Amino acid sequence: MTGTRLRGRKAGSARGAESFVAESITAARAAGATGILLVRGDSAFYAAGVIAACRRAGAHFSITAKMDPKIKAAIAAIDDDAWQAIAYPNAIFDEQAGYWVSDAEIAETRYTAFTSKKGQAVTARLIVRRVKRLNPQAAGGQDELFSSYRYHAVFTDSPFHLAQAEEQHRDHAIVEQVFADLVCGPLAHLPSGDFAANAAWLTCATITHNLLRATGCLAGPVHARARGATLRRRLVAAPARLARHGRGHITLHLPQHWHWQQAWMNVFDAVHDPPPAQAA
């Protein structure tokens, strides 16, 4: 997490988004990111200023488009033969036919957004995913007269092919779970009625959250996906005993046959230099 901001009162998500996106891209570059940067966002960030900030910083964008009449018209103009099934949850690959059997399909078209804003129109890809809208109250065996769909549109200049670009945008749900872990933890209750104090708390909470996520990644693949409460219980609140031997020499005694010993040692070895070599 490269940055956080605390919004006052009823400010919407898009308030200050342009400068925030620019700062986040700069922070990612400063942290050593040298590959393709893709800014993903929900429909709250579907704004000309956000996309302009991405392009000025040399990053690509993938933003959920608002389903306004123009977007709906662009979707309706997509040819029926352009839709292709994707590996959606519970999809089955038909080896004989060579394609996925799925209720989810994707297609794309060119779209020009923000035409009402002078000098800010942007032409890019409009990637659309459609999922069949089923009636849960329909009686068993009652077939549909025609298919109806729910549509999800993404406005993007992603350089990747259609299926990969759509899947990458859909993966932002994983990031949302990481954010939810922070919100359900130290941000569940801000400590003060003072905006500045809460902003300081947010910064400290974000630092500790990043350190905890890094600890999970160093511990191993299982803990890299674990929630913060699990990491604190298994790795931070370690059932260990401190013992002092001489001046400045401290030994940490861990329990024998501890289930998370290897994960804890992975973190320890990664953040500590090896002991100095002993003279023969």
N, C-alpha and C positions, 0 to 999 in steps of 0.2 A: 504494500500500500504506500504509494509515493506521496500522498497528501490528503489532508482532510480540511473541511471547513464547517463551521457552525453557523447555520442560518438563523436569523432573528425572526421571531414571531411566526407569521404565516407565509414567509417567503417561499416561492416555488423552487423546485429543483433546478430550473434553468437560470435562476438568478446568479450572475457571476460565473456562469459555466464557461464562457469564452476564455477568460483569464485563467480559470482553474485548469482547463484542459491544456493550455499553453504551459503552465507551471508544471503539470504532471508529466508532460512530454519531455520538458527540460530535465526534470528530476530523473526520469528513466534513462535519458542519454548520459547524465552525470554518473549514474550507477553502473554504467558499462554496457547498456543495451546498444548493440551495433547493427542488429538485423532489421527486418521489416517491423515497424511499429503500427499496430492496428488499434484505433480507439473505438471501443464498443460502448454503446449506450442505449438506454430505452427511449421511448417516445418523448420523454420530458426534455431530451437533449436534441430533438429534431428541430434545429434552428440554423439559420444561415451563418450566424456568428460562430457557432461551435465548429461547423464544417470549415469555415474560413480559417479558424485558428489551427485546425489539423493540417491544412494545406500549407499554411505559412511555416509550420514547424517541420514539414517534410514527412508527416505521418498520414496513413490511410485512415479512413473512417468506415464504420459499420453501425448505423443508427436505425433503430426501429422507427418506421415511418408511421405518422398519424393517419388513420383511416378516414381522410377527408374525401369529399366528392371527386377531386382530381385523381387521387390514388385509386379510388374504387373504379373510376373510368379506365385508368391505365391497366388495372387488373382484368377488367371485363374485355379489353381489347386483345388479351393474350390468346393465341390460337390454341385450340384444344389439343393439337398434336404436339405442342411444346412442353406439356407437362410430363415429368418423369418421376417414377417412384423412387423413394430413398430408403436407406436403412434406418427407419424410425423405430422407436421401441415396439417390440413384439412383431417386427417385420420378419418375413421368411424369404430366403433366397431360393428361387426356382432355378435349379441347375440346368434343367432341360430348356427352359425359355431364356435363361441367362439374365434375369432381372429380378428385382425385389418385388415381392407381393406385400403391399403396404397400403394403409389408408392415407398415408401422407405422400404428397407429391410436390415438386418444386418446378419453377420456371422463372425466367427472367426477361426483362425488357429494358429499353432505354427510357429514362425519365428525366425531365428537367424540373427541378424544384425551386421554390422561392422566386417565381417569375414576377410576383407582385412587388418584390423589393428591388428597387432600381440598382443595377450594377451588381447584384448579389445572386443572380440565377446560377444554379449548378446543375450540370448534366452528368449523370452517372448511371450505375446499374440499379435497377429495382428488382430485387430478388424476392419472390413470393413463395411462401409455403401454404399449401391448403390441406386441410384435414376434414374428412367427412363428418358432417354433423348428424349424429345418430339420435333417434328419438327413444329414450329409455322406457317410455310408457307404451311403446308399440307392442302389440301382441306377438307372441312367438310365431314365426312363419309368415308374418305380414310383410311382404316385400315393398320396397319404396317405388314410387312412380318415376321419380328422377332424383338424382343425387344433389344434395346441398352441402356447402362447405363453409368452414371457418377459414379466413385468410389472415396471414401474418406477413407483413411486408417489411423489407429491409432496404434502406437506401445506402449504397456502399460504392466505393471505388476500389474494392479489394482486388488485388492482382491474381487471385487464385481462381480455379475453375468453379463452376456453379455449385456442385455438391459440397466441395470443400469450404467455399465461402459461406454457404448457408449453415453448415455444421459448426464452423468456427463462431459464427454469431450466436448460435443456439447454446454454445458452451458457456456463454456469459452467465447462465443460470448457476454454474458451479461457483463462479466468483461471488455471486449474490449470496450463496450459502456461507462463504467466508466472511462477508460483510455482516450477515445475520449473526454469526458467532461473536463478532465484536459488539454488536448492538445488544445481544442478550447477555453479555458479560459486563464489562465495566461501564458501558453506556446505558445499562438498563435504568439507572437512576443517576442523573447528574447531581452533583453534591450541593449546588448553590443556586440562588436566585439571581446571581450576578453573571452577566454574559461573559465578561473577561475571565472570571474564575472557571466557568464551564468550558471556555475555549482552551484554557491551560490544561484542564482535566482531559479534554479530548486529545490534545497533543500527547500527553503522557500515556493515555490509554492506547493510542495508535502505536507508539514506540514499543510498548510492552507486547502488544498484539503481534507486531512484526517479528519481534525477538522470539515469541512463542511459536509462530509459524515456522520460522527458520530452524528452531530446535526440533520441531516435528520432522522437517525435511532431512535434517542431519541424522535423526534417529533411525530412519528407514522408511520404506514405502508404505507400511501400514500406518505409521504415525503421521506421515505426510498428509494423509487424508482425514486424520482424526480431528474431532472438535476440541476447542480450547479446554473445556472442562476435563476431557479425557487426558490431554497432555499434562495439565496441572496435577491430576491425580496420579498419573503413572510416572512422570519424569521429574516434575518440580517438587512435589511433596514426597520426596524419596525417604523411605524408612531407614535412615542412616544415622550413625553415631560419630561425633567428632571426638578425636583424641589428640592431645598435644604431647609431643615428644621433644623435649629440649627447647631451645630458643627458636621460635618461628617455624617449627616443623609441625605441621598438622596432618593427621591421617584421618581419612574418611572411611569408616567401616560400614560396608554395605551388607545386607543379609545374604546368607547362603541360599542358593537355589531360588533366587528372586526371579520371577517370571520376566521382568522387563530389564534384566541386567544387561543383555547385549545391546538393546536399544539405548540405554543410558550410557554405556561405554562407547557406543558409536559417537554420541554427542561429545563426550569427554575427550576422546582421541582427536576429534575434529577441531576443537577449540583450544587445545593445549599443545604446546611444543613438546617434542619428545625429550625425555630426560637426558642430561649430558652424559657423554660417553665416559666410562670409567677407565682410568689408566691401568694397563696390565701390570 
